[in-house]
Amino acid sequence: MILFSVLPIFSREYIPLEKWKFHFGEYSHATSENCEDSSWEDVVVPHDWAINKPFDMRIDMQSVQVLEDGDKAPKMRTGRTGALPAFGVGYYRTYIDAQDSMKGKRISIEFDGAMSFSKIYLNGQYVGEWPYGYSSFAFDITDKWNYEGTNVLAVRLENKPESSRWYPGGGIYRNVRLVITDPVSVSHWGTYVTTPKVSSKSVSVNIQTGVDNKTGKEVEVRLESLLMDAEGQLVKKVSSSTKVKGERYTFEQTLSVKSPVLWELDHPYLYRLVTNVYADSRLRDTYITPVGLRSIRFDKDKGFFLNGRHVKLKGVCLHHDLGPIGVAVNTRAIERQLQMMQEMGCNAIRTAHNPPTPELLDLCDRMGLLVQVEAFDEWKIGKNQNGYNRLFEKWAERDLQAMIRRDRNHPSVIMWSIGNEVREQKDENGAAVARMLTTICHREDPTRPVTAGFNNHNDAIKNGLANEVDLVGFNYKPFDYKKKHKQYPDFVIYGSETVSTVSTRGEYKFPVKEKRGACYEDYQVSSYDLEYPSWACTPDTEFAQQDDCDFVMGEFVWTGFDYLGEPTPYNEGTPARSSYFGIVDLAGLKKDRYYLYKSKWSDKPVLHLLPHWNWEERLGQQVPVFCYTNYPKAELFVNGKSMGVKQKNRNSVYERYRLMWNNVVYEPGEIKVVAYGDDGKVAETQTIKTAGCTYKIRATVDRDTILADGKDLAFVTVEILDKQGNLCPKADNLLFFDVEGNVSLKAVCNGDPTDQTSFSSTYMRAFNGKLLVILQSKQAGIGKLKIFGANLESVVQRICIIDD
């Protein structure tokens, strides 16, 4: 039986609301029905009002004491929130024509997120508000809907100053839709599917379904739940009937699946639950819920288990911005980030430090990534003058409930985090607050554990806060894993935030040594991956503790990608406007550290040599050479002369995870590393040559065919080469970009945390020989990107745009 033979009618309708008018700044009568908005900017939602604006280091200048960074007194900080004009008031307006088919139906408006303090108006009438910019929410607007003509939907948003400690973005930055349903229909986020018993032979499935009855009378309702496989075939069906007197009724149903296909990391199989609601023998609503059949278990001595199989969490933390395209949700941009992390061997994502966009979780479901969904960065005690602490008392329960009810059907989600480095760790009332939040989580979803990330873990334990969560997350405490496990053997421990190594792609500093609190006059840090701020460590330090502590569940590295804001270590009055923490830079170009993690986390062969070999200023001086590899041993050659064979040494933290030739003396030419397999034979080689003068441009696109949906993206990596085709590792040529045909220039970025060129510019300097150009599709056809610069051979990249 195919899917559509059992679904003859789809009565629920979703209408994306994408075209809006936008105005930045206060505007008289902006929310009234007859506001004059002809001069407003035409925008497409999702929309980030600040990302294409000029950088200004005074925009987010503030004097603040950041306790989490170890500040002893307030300091002047610039670039803390990205040096972009995200703060202020913005208005959005859109016009929706009523259709005859809407008569007699219920009308709702759903926002996946709006930044922030949203107030919604329909036809000049106040509908409702939701202040937390990361929450999804919905309002029933039936009683204000004009069924005979045009409806005016207006939204007021306000980002208050000093309300964030990273780039929050501004605007309706996630998707919005109108939802039209029958008066008898599945409630908003109305299904809840759990799998209490899971084995390879069978899975028991429990289904809770909330059904709304807005008819004002008693209705005979039949609920039909059909579990479909990925090919659309019916697997199991269950039906229940009852008389519904009130406005809502919750159905409880169970079914059993024989010979199930379980949701696994390497085979993330998804079923679909099709919910049909009948009233008075007529189909009133159809609602679709993706379902993954899987079990999760957390053990204090052995860590995490998925479907009974042990899995070490190899995770990264991700902020919500997408680098140069800002916070406006784009599915392809999120997918690219996740693909790069997966290629590296990453298997888990922490949504630091807020509820994510639904698209991220949908992708993790389909791609096989585990997720910790995090709710808050603040509770009652604030980190920012206008942070979430001002909302906590009134909104914390509603925000937490909204997060869990929206996300609890995702098989990728394995835990709920109620907070990150909250200052209540040191407060005598902190345990009570944690208990309250944990109780809400357990009420809304008893199938997943609750956690929090503790940077002051001793205080959190002493004050009882750590005892109120199910999983105890340590932020930057690798040397305390064994000690705390011995002292508190019932704690399930993991690294909720780890490492915070800083590096700049393609920058190398001398002398090469482990350095805490590294700072340099050029506002960059070294890509030898040995530098970190006061609270942090190197990847190798955390690797060793993860390997030596089987009871530790895994780690979430800070961070997978560089992000806008928090430019540690250059916080005080510098040109830096984005972070240095990322394993990948802000443009989405891999740093050397990417290959260190890949060599540790991935089961694919890795051989990566660093640094580059253009060191004219160090002729005759030492230039250490590192190799990140998972081959057992390797040999380095400099201009054909062997520098010796190196292999991993468990007794040395750094030699345990990297091969290092520290005494190499620079001479121009080439360096080559030869890796040997377990059989002693040559397995792979890599060569880096001294590059000559800049000569030409090379463009490499991630996909040369994209969809003509006006949203799909092509990511073009641009490199400066010499005449022989070698990357020029110090090139900073000014490049120019022209687009033709059916693509538009979405953004450009070179990954330099100090570059003040707008992401919407048509020119930018290369940074250490590279930059990235992002193109967005229009209609079907051909698009062209021309890249040129002085004294360089130009290049044209063609993109084919096709209909789906």
C-alpha positions in Angstrom: 0.0 0.0 0.0 1.6 3.3 -1.0 1.3 6.5 1.0 -1.2 8.4 -1.1 -3.7 5.5 -1.2 -4.2 6.0 2.5 -4.0 9.8 2.4 -6.7 10.9 -0.1 -7.1 14.4 1.4 -4.7 16.8 3.0 -6.9 19.4 4.8 -4.1 21.2 6.7 -2.4 23.9 4.7 0.9 25.7 5.4 1.5 29.0 3.6 5.1 30.3 4.0 5.3 34.0 4.6 8.5 35.1 2.8 7.9 38.6 1.3 7.8 41.4 3.7 8.3 45.1 4.1 11.0 46.2 6.6 11.9 49.4 8.4 14.7 49.8 10.9 14.1 52.3 13.7 11.0 53.6 15.4 8.1 54.4 13.0 4.8 56.0 13.9 1.8 53.7 13.5 4.0 51.0 12.1 1.6 48.3 13.5 -1.6 49.9 12.4 -3.7 48.5 9.5 -3.3 51.6 7.3 0.4 52.4 7.9 2.1 54.0 5.0 4.9 51.6 4.2 5.6 52.1 0.5 9.1 53.5 1.2 10.0 50.5 3.4 12.6 48.0 2.2 11.4 44.8 0.4 13.0 41.8 2.1 12.7 38.1 2.1 12.3 36.2 5.4 14.3 34.6 6.9 16.1 38.0 7.2 19.0 39.3 9.3 18.8 43.1 9.3 22.4 43.7 10.4 24.6 41.2 8.5 25.1 43.2 5.3 25.8 46.5 7.1 29.3 48.1 7.7 31.3 47.0 10.7 31.7 49.6 13.4 33.8 48.8 16.4 31.9 51.4 18.5 28.5 49.9 17.9 28.9 47.3 20.7 31.6 49.0 22.7 30.9 48.4 26.4 32.7 48.4 29.8 31.8 45.1 31.3 33.3 42.6 33.7 33.1 39.1 32.3 33.5 36.8 35.2 33.6 33.7 33.0 36.7 35.1 31.3 38.4 35.7 34.7 38.0 39.5 34.6 38.9 41.1 38.0 37.3 44.4 37.0 35.3 45.9 34.1 37.1 46.2 30.8 36.3 48.1 27.6 35.3 45.5 25.1 34.7 45.9 21.4 33.4 43.4 18.9 31.8 41.4 21.6 28.6 41.0 19.6 30.1 41.2 16.1 30.4 45.0 15.6 27.3 45.0 13.5 24.1 47.1 14.1 22.0 44.3 15.5 20.6 46.4 18.3 17.5 48.6 18.0 13.9 48.4 16.8 12.7 46.9 13.5 9.3 46.5 12.0 8.0 44.0 9.5 4.8 44.1 7.5 3.2 41.7 5.0 -0.1 41.5 3.2 -2.1 38.2 3.0 -5.2 37.9 0.8 -8.0 35.7 2.3 -9.2 32.8 0.1 -12.7 31.4 0.0 -11.3 28.0 1.1 -10.3 29.6 4.4 -13.9 30.2 5.5 -14.9 28.1 8.4 -11.2 27.2 9.1 -8.9 28.1 12.0 -6.0 30.4 11.2 -2.7 30.4 13.1 0.6 32.1 12.7 3.8 30.2 13.5 7.2 31.7 14.1 10.3 29.5 14.3 12.1 32.4 15.9 12.3 36.2 15.8 15.0 38.4 17.4 13.6 39.6 19.8 10.8 41.0 22.1 8.4 40.2 19.3 5.0 41.8 19.3 2.5 40.6 16.7 -0.4 42.6 15.2 -3.1 41.6 12.7 -5.1 44.2 11.0 -4.0 46.7 13.6 -5.1 44.5 16.5 -2.6 43.2 19.1 -2.2 39.4 18.8 0.5 38.5 21.3 4.2 38.6 22.1 7.2 36.4 22.8 10.4 38.1 24.0 13.0 35.3 23.8 14.5 35.5 20.4 15.4 31.8 20.2 12.0 30.4 21.0 9.5 29.1 18.5 5.9 30.2 19.1 2.4 30.3 17.5 -0.8 32.3 17.9 -4.3 31.6 16.9 -5.4 34.6 14.9 -8.9 33.3 13.8 -10.9 35.9 15.7 -8.9 38.8 14.1 -8.8 37.3 10.6 -10.5 39.1 7.7 -12.1 36.3 5.7 -13.3 38.8 3.0 -10.3 40.8 2.0 -6.6 41.5 2.7 -5.0 41.0 6.0 -2.1 43.0 7.3 0.4 41.2 9.6 2.8 43.5 11.4 5.7 42.5 13.7 7.7 44.8 16.0 11.1 43.6 17.2 13.6 45.1 19.5 17.1 44.0 20.4 18.0 45.9 23.6 21.6 47.1 24.1 23.9 44.7 26.1 21.4 41.9 25.8 23.8 39.4 24.3 27.5 38.3 24.5 27.8 37.1 20.9 26.2 38.2 17.6 22.4 37.7 18.0 21.4 39.0 14.6 18.3 41.0 14.2 14.9 40.5 12.6 12.6 37.6 11.6 15.6 35.4 11.1 13.8 32.1 11.0 10.8 30.8 9.0 7.2 32.0 9.4 4.1 30.4 8.1 0.3 30.7 8.1 -1.4 27.5 9.2 -5.0 26.8 8.1 -6.8 23.9 9.8 -10.3 22.6 10.4 -11.8 23.5 13.8 -11.1 19.8 14.7 -7.4 19.2 14.2 -4.1 18.1 15.8 -2.9 20.7 18.3 0.2 22.8 17.8 3.2 20.4 18.3 0.5 18.0 19.2 2.2 14.6 18.7 4.6 13.0 21.1 6.1 9.7 20.1 8.3 7.5 22.4 9.9 4.1 22.1 9.9 2.5 25.6 11.1 -0.9 24.4 13.6 -1.3 21.6 15.4 -4.4 20.3 16.5 -5.6 16.9 13.4 -7.8 16.8 10.7 -5.4 17.8 9.9 -1.9 19.0 7.0 -0.7 21.1 5.8 2.7 20.1 3.7 5.0 22.4 1.8 7.9 20.7 0.2 10.8 22.5 -1.8 13.1 20.3 -3.5 16.3 21.3 -6.6 17.2 19.3 -8.2 20.6 19.4 -12.0 21.0 19.2 -12.9 24.6 18.3 -16.4 23.8 17.2 -18.0 24.9 20.5 -19.9 21.6 20.7 -19.4 17.9 21.4 -17.8 16.0 18.5 -17.3 12.3 17.8 -13.6 12.1 16.9 -11.7 9.2 15.5 -7.9 9.4 15.5 -6.1 7.2 13.0 -2.3 6.8 13.4 -0.4 5.2 10.5 3.3 4.4 10.8 4.9 4.5 7.3 8.4 3.4 6.3 10.8 5.5 4.3 9.4 4.1 1.0 5.8 5.1 1.9 4.6 1.7 2.8 2.2 1.2 5.7 3.9 -0.6 8.6 1.3 -0.4 11.3 -2.0 1.3 11.9 -4.0 2.0 15.1 -7.3 3.8 15.5 -9.2 5.3 18.5 -12.5 7.0 18.9 -14.1 9.1 21.6 -16.5 12.0 22.1 -14.7 15.3 22.7 -16.6 17.8 24.8 -14.0 20.3 25.6 -11.5 22.3 23.5 -8.8 19.7 23.7 -8.4 16.0 24.2 -5.2 13.8 24.3 -5.3 10.4 22.7 -3.0 7.6 24.0 -2.2 4.9 21.5 0.4 2.1 21.3 1.7 -0.1 18.4 4.4 -2.6 17.9 6.9 -2.8 15.0 8.3 -6.2 14.1 11.8 -6.4 12.5 12.3 -2.6 12.8 15.0 -0.6 11.1 16.6 1.3 13.9 17.9 4.9 13.8 21.7 4.6 13.8 24.5 7.1 13.3 25.6 5.3 10.2 22.1 4.6 9.0 19.7 7.2 10.3 16.5 5.6 9.1 13.3 7.6 9.5 9.7 6.4 9.5 6.8 8.8 9.3 3.8 8.9 11.5 0.7 10.0 9.6 -2.0 11.3 11.9 -5.5 11.5 10.5 -8.3 13.2 12.5 -11.9 12.4 11.6 -14.9 14.1 13.0 -18.5 13.1 12.2 -17.0 10.5 9.8 -15.1 13.1 7.8 -11.4 13.6 7.5 -10.6 17.0 9.1 -6.8 17.0 9.5 -3.6 15.2 8.5 -0.4 15.8 10.4 3.0 14.3 9.7 5.7 13.4 12.3 9.1 12.0 11.4 10.0 9.1 13.7 13.3 7.4 14.5 13.1 4.1 16.4 16.0 4.0 18.8 17.0 3.7 22.5 19.4 5.7 24.5 21.1 4.9 27.8 23.6 6.7 30.0 25.9 4.8 32.3 28.0 6.4 35.1 30.9 4.0 34.4 30.6 3.3 30.7 29.1 6.4 29.1 26.5 6.6 26.4 24.8 3.8 24.5 22.7 4.1 21.4 20.5 1.0 20.7 22.7 -0.9 23.2 25.9 0.0 21.4 28.5 2.1 23.2 29.2 5.5 21.5 31.8 8.1 22.6 30.5 11.6 22.0 32.8 13.4 19.6 30.9 16.7 19.6 31.3 20.3 18.8 29.5 23.4 20.1 27.8 25.6 17.4 26.5 29.1 17.7 23.5 29.9 15.6 25.1 32.3 13.1 26.2 31.0 9.7 29.3 33.2 9.4 29.1 35.8 6.6 25.4 35.2 5.8 24.5 35.9 9.5 21.7 34.3 11.4 19.0 34.2 8.7 18.3 30.5 8.4 19.5 28.8 5.2 19.1 25.0 5.1 22.0 24.5 2.7 24.4 26.6 4.8 23.5 24.6 7.9 23.9 21.3 5.9 27.3 22.3 4.7 28.5 23.0 8.3 27.2 19.6 9.5 28.7 17.8 6.5 32.1 19.3 7.3 31.8 18.3 10.9 30.8 14.8 10.0 33.6 14.4 7.5 35.9 15.3 10.5 34.5 12.5 12.5 32.2 14.6 14.7 29.0 12.7 15.8 27.3 15.2 18.1 26.2 18.9 18.2 25.6 21.1 21.2 23.3 24.0 20.3 25.3 26.6 22.3 23.6 28.3 24.1 20.0 28.4 23.0 17.2 26.4 21.2 18.2 25.9 17.6 16.3 26.4 14.4 14.1 23.4 13.4 16.1 22.9 10.2 19.2 22.0 12.1 17.4 19.2 14.0 15.7 17.9 10.8 19.2 17.7 9.2 20.7 15.9 12.2 17.8 13.4 12.1 18.5 12.7 8.4 22.3 12.8 8.6 22.8 10.8 11.8 24.1 13.3 14.3 23.4 13.4 18.1 22.2 16.6 19.6 22.2 18.3 23.0 19.5 21.0 22.8 20.3 23.9 25.2 17.8 26.3 26.6 19.6 29.2 28.4 22.8 31.0 28.9 21.4 32.9 31.9 18.9 32.3 34.7 18.0 34.9 37.4 21.6 36.2 37.8 22.5 38.0 34.6 25.7 38.1 32.6 24.4 41.0 30.4 22.6 44.1 31.6 19.5 43.3 29.4 20.0 39.5 29.2 17.6 36.7 29.7 17.7 37.3 33.5 15.1 40.0 33.0 12.8 37.4 31.4 13.5 34.4 33.6 10.8 34.7 36.3 7.9 35.1 33.8 9.1 33.2 30.8 11.5 30.4 31.7 8.8 27.7 32.0 7.1 28.8 28.8 10.3 28.9 26.9 11.5 25.6 28.2 8.2 24.0 27.5 8.1 25.4 24.0 11.6 24.0 23.3 10.8 20.5 24.5 7.4 20.2 22.9 8.8 21.3 19.6 11.8 19.1 19.6 11.0 16.0 21.6 10.1 13.8 18.5 13.6 14.2 17.0 15.6 11.0 17.3 18.8 13.0 17.1 18.0 14.8 20.4 19.5 12.8 23.3 19.6 15.4 26.2 18.2 18.7 27.3 20.5 21.3 28.7 18.9 23.8 31.1 21.9 26.1 31.3 25.4 27.1 30.4 27.9 28.4 33.0 25.0 30.0 34.9 26.1 32.2 37.8 23.8 30.4 40.1 26.6 27.9 40.5 27.9 30.1 43.3 24.4 31.0 44.6 22.8 29.3 47.6 19.5 29.3 45.7 21.0 27.8 42.5 19.9 24.2 43.3 16.3 25.3 43.7 16.3 26.9 40.3 17.9 23.9 38.7 15.4 21.6 40.4 12.5 23.6 39.0 13.8 23.5 35.5 14.7 19.8 35.7 11.2 19.1 36.9 9.7 20.9 33.9 12.0 18.9 31.5 11.0 15.6 33.2 7.3 16.5 33.0 7.5 17.4 29.3 9.8 14.5 28.3 10.7 11.8 30.8 12.6 9.9 28.2 15.7 12.1 28.0 18.1 13.2 30.7 18.6 16.8 31.8 22.1 18.4 32.0 23.9 21.7 32.4 27.4 22.9 31.7 29.4 23.8 34.8 32.5 26.0 34.6 32.5 26.4 38.4 31.9 22.7 39.1 33.2 22.7 42.7 30.6 25.4 43.6 27.9 23.6 41.6 28.6 20.4 43.6 28.9 22.1 46.9 25.7 24.1 46.5 23.7 21.0 45.3 23.1 22.3 41.9 25.0 19.4 40.2 22.8 16.9 42.1 19.7 18.3 40.4 20.6 17.3 36.9 20.9 13.8 35.4 24.2 14.3 33.5 26.9 16.5 35.0 28.7 18.6 32.4 32.2 19.9 33.1 33.3 23.0 31.1 37.1 23.0 30.8 37.9 20.6 33.7 39.7 17.6 32.0 42.1 17.1 34.9 39.2 16.7 37.3 37.4 13.9 35.5 39.1 11.1 37.5 39.0 12.9 40.8 35.3 13.8 40.6 34.4 10.3 39.4 36.1 8.8 42.4 34.4 11.3 44.8 31.0 11.1 43.2 30.7 7.7 41.6 27.0 8.2 40.8 27.7 11.2 38.5 27.4 10.6 34.8 30.2 12.9 33.6 31.2 14.4 30.3 32.9 17.4 28.8 30.1 19.8 28.1 32.5 22.4 26.8 36.1 21.7 26.1 39.4 23.0 24.8 38.8 26.5 23.5 42.1 26.4 21.6 42.5 29.6 19.5 44.0 29.7 16.0 44.0 31.8 12.8 43.9 29.9 9.6 47.4 30.1 7.9 49.1 32.1 10.7 52.1 30.6 12.4 54.0 32.2 15.4 57.5 31.6 16.7 58.9 30.3 18.9 56.5 27.4 18.7 55.5 26.4 22.2 52.4 25.9 24.3 51.1 29.3 25.3 48.4 30.3 27.6 46.9 33.8 27.1 48.6 34.3 23.7 48.4 37.8 22.2 50.2 39.4 19.2 50.4 42.9 17.7 48.8 41.8 14.5 45.7 40.5 16.4 46.1 36.9 15.1 47.1 33.7 16.9 49.1 30.7 15.8 47.8 27.7 13.8 50.3 25.4 15.5 47.3 24.7 17.8 49.2 25.2 21.0 47.6 28.5 22.2 44.6 29.1 24.4 43.0 31.5 26.9 43.4 31.3 30.7 40.6 28.8 31.3 41.3 26.4 28.4 43.8 23.9 27.0 45.0 22.2 23.8 43.0 19.5 22.0 45.7 17.0 23.0 45.2 17.6 26.7 41.5 16.8 26.4 42.1 13.8 24.1 44.3 12.2 26.7 41.7 12.5 29.4 38.9 11.3 27.1 41.1 8.3 26.2 42.1 7.5 29.7 38.7 7.9 31.3 36.3 5.3 29.9 33.5 6.6 32.2 33.6 10.0 30.5 30.7 10.1 28.0 32.6 12.3 25.5 33.1 16.0 24.8 31.7 19.0 23.0 34.6 21.2 21.7 34.3 24.9 21.7 33.8 25.5 18.8 33.2 23.7 15.4 33.1 27.0 13.5 34.3 30.5 14.2 31.4 32.8 14.9 30.6 36.5 15.0 31.4 38.1 18.4 33.5 37.1 21.4 36.9 37.8 19.7 39.0 36.3 22.5 41.9 37.0 23.1 41.4 40.4 21.4 38.5 41.8 23.4 39.8 45.2 24.5 39.6 47.9 21.9 40.8 45.9 18.9 39.6 45.5 15.3 38.7 41.9 15.9 35.0 41.2 15.4 34.7 37.4 15.4 36.1 34.4 17.3 39.3 32.4 16.9 38.0 29.3 18.7 36.7 27.5 15.6 38.1 24.3 14.1 36.9 25.9 10.8 37.2 29.6 10.2 34.3 32.1 9.7 34.3 31.6 6.0 34.0 27.9 6.3 37.6 27.2 5.4 39.3 24.4 7.3 42.1 25.3 9.8 45.0 23.0 10.5 43.2 21.9 13.7 40.5 20.4 11.6 42.9 17.6 10.5 44.1 17.1 14.1 40.5 16.3 15.1 39.9 14.3 12.0 43.0 12.2 12.7 41.7 11.4 16.2 37.9 11.1 15.5 37.6 9.7 11.9 38.3 6.2 10.7 39.4 7.5 7.3 43.1 7.9 6.5 44.4 11.4 7.4 47.8 12.9 6.5 48.2 16.7 7.0 51.4 18.6 7.0 52.0 22.1 8.4 53.1 24.9 8.2 53.4 26.3 4.7 57.0 26.6 3.3 57.4 30.3 2.5 59.7 31.5 5.3 62.2 33.9 3.6 62.5 35.9 6.8 63.6 32.7 8.7 66.3 31.5 6.4 68.6 29.3 8.4 66.3 29.4 11.4 64.2 26.7 12.9 60.7 26.2 11.5 59.1 23.2 13.3 57.0 20.9 11.1 54.0 19.1 12.5 52.0 16.2 10.9 48.4 15.4 11.9 47.8 11.7 10.9 46.3 8.5 12.0 49.0 6.4 10.2 51.3 4.7 12.7 54.4 6.5 11.6 55.8 8.9 9.1 59.1 10.3 7.7 59.8 13.9 6.9 62.0 15.0 4.0 63.3 18.5 3.4 64.6 18.9 -0.1 65.0 15.2 -0.3 66.9 14.8 3.0 65.3 12.7 5.7 64.6 14.4 9.0 63.8 11.0 10.6 60.9 8.8 11.2 58.4 9.7 13.9 55.7 7.6 15.5 53.1 8.3 18.3 54.4 8.2 21.8 51.8 7.5 24.5 54.1 8.9 27.3 54.1 12.4 25.8 50.9 14.4 25.6 51.7 16.0 22.2 53.7 13.1 20.7 50.7 10.9 21.5 48.5 12.7 19.0 50.8 14.5 16.5 54.1 13.9 14.8 56.6 16.7 15.4 60.0 17.6 13.9 60.9 20.6 16.1 64.4 21.2 14.9 63.9 21.6 11.1 66.0 24.5 9.7 64.3 26.4 7.0 65.6 26.4 3.5 63.4 27.1 0.4 62.3 24.2 -1.7 59.9 21.5 -0.5 58.9 19.4 2.5 57.4 16.0 2.1 55.9 13.6 4.6 55.8 9.9 3.8 53.3 7.9 5.9 53.8 4.2 6.5 51.0 1.7 7.1 50.9 -1.1 9.6 52.8 -3.3 7.1 55.7 -0.8 7.0 55.0 0.1 3.4 54.4 3.6 2.0 50.7 4.4 2.4 50.5 8.1 1.4 52.6 11.1 0.9 52.0 14.9 1.0 54.3 17.6 -0.3 54.4 21.4 0.3 56.5 23.5 -1.9 57.8 27.0 -1.6 55.5 29.2 -3.7 56.6 31.8 -6.1 55.0 35.1 -7.0 51.2 35.3 -7.2 50.1 34.5 -10.8 46.6 33.2 -11.1 43.3 32.5 -9.4 41.7 29.1 -8.8 38.0 28.7 -8.0 36.5 25.5 -6.6 32.8 25.2 -6.1 31.3 22.7 -3.6 28.4 21.9 -6.1 28.2 23.1 -9.7 24.5 22.4 -9.8 22.0 23.9 -7.4 18.3 24.3 -7.1 16.3 27.2 -8.6 14.4 27.9 -5.4 15.9 31.3 -4.7 17.5 29.9 -1.5 20.1 27.3 -2.5 23.7 28.2 -2.3 27.0 27.4 -4.0 30.2 27.9 -1.9 33.2 28.9 -4.1 36.6 28.5 -2.5 39.0 31.0 -4.1 42.8 30.5 -4.0 45.8 32.5 -5.2 48.4 30.4 -6.9 51.8 30.8 -8.4 52.7 29.9 -12.0 53.3 26.3 -11.1 49.9 26.0 -9.3 51.2 26.1 -5.7 49.1 28.0 -3.1 50.6 31.3 -2.2 50.2 31.1 1.5 50.8 34.7 2.4 48.9 36.2 -0.6 46.5 39.1 0.3 45.6 40.3 -3.2 42.5 42.4 -3.6 40.0 40.5 -5.6 36.9 41.7 -7.4 33.7 39.7 -8.1 31.1 40.0 -10.9 28.1 37.8 -11.2 26.0 37.2 -14.3 22.9 35.2 -15.1 20.8 33.3 -12.7 22.8 33.7 -9.5 23.3 36.6 -7.0 26.3 37.4 -4.8 25.2 36.3 -1.3 28.4 37.0 0.7 32.1 37.1 0.6 34.5 36.2 3.5 38.2 35.6 3.9 38.2 34.2 7.5 40.3 37.0 8.9 38.7 37.9 12.3 40.0 41.5 11.9 38.8 42.3 8.4 36.3 45.2 8.4 35.1 44.7 4.7 31.4 44.2 4.5 30.3 40.7 3.7 28.1 42.2 1.0 31.0 43.8 -0.8 31.9 43.0 -4.4 35.6 43.0 -3.5 37.8 41.7 -0.7 41.4 40.8 0.0 42.5 37.2 0.1 43.7 36.2 3.5 46.6 33.8 3.6 45.9 32.9 0.0 42.2 32.1 0.3 38.7 33.4 0.6 35.1 32.2 0.0 32.4 33.5 -2.3 28.8 32.4 -1.7 26.3 32.5 -4.6 22.5 32.2 -4.3 20.3 30.8 -6.9 17.6 32.6 -8.9 15.5 30.9 -11.6 16.7 27.9 -13.6 19.5 28.5 -16.0 23.2 29.3 -15.9 25.0 31.6 -13.4 28.5 32.9 -13.8 31.0 34.3 -11.2 34.0 36.2 -12.5 36.9 36.7 -10.1 39.8 39.0 -11.1 42.6 41.1 -9.5 45.5 43.1 -10.6 48.3 41.1 -12.3 46.4 37.9 -11.9 44.9 35.5 -14.4 41.1 35.8 -13.8 38.7 32.9 -13.6 35.1 32.3 -14.4 33.1 29.8 -12.3 29.9 28.5 -13.9 26.9 27.3 -11.9 23.9 25.3 -13.3 20.6 26.2 -11.6 17.9 23.6 -12.1 14.3 23.1 -11.1 13.7 20.5 -8.4 
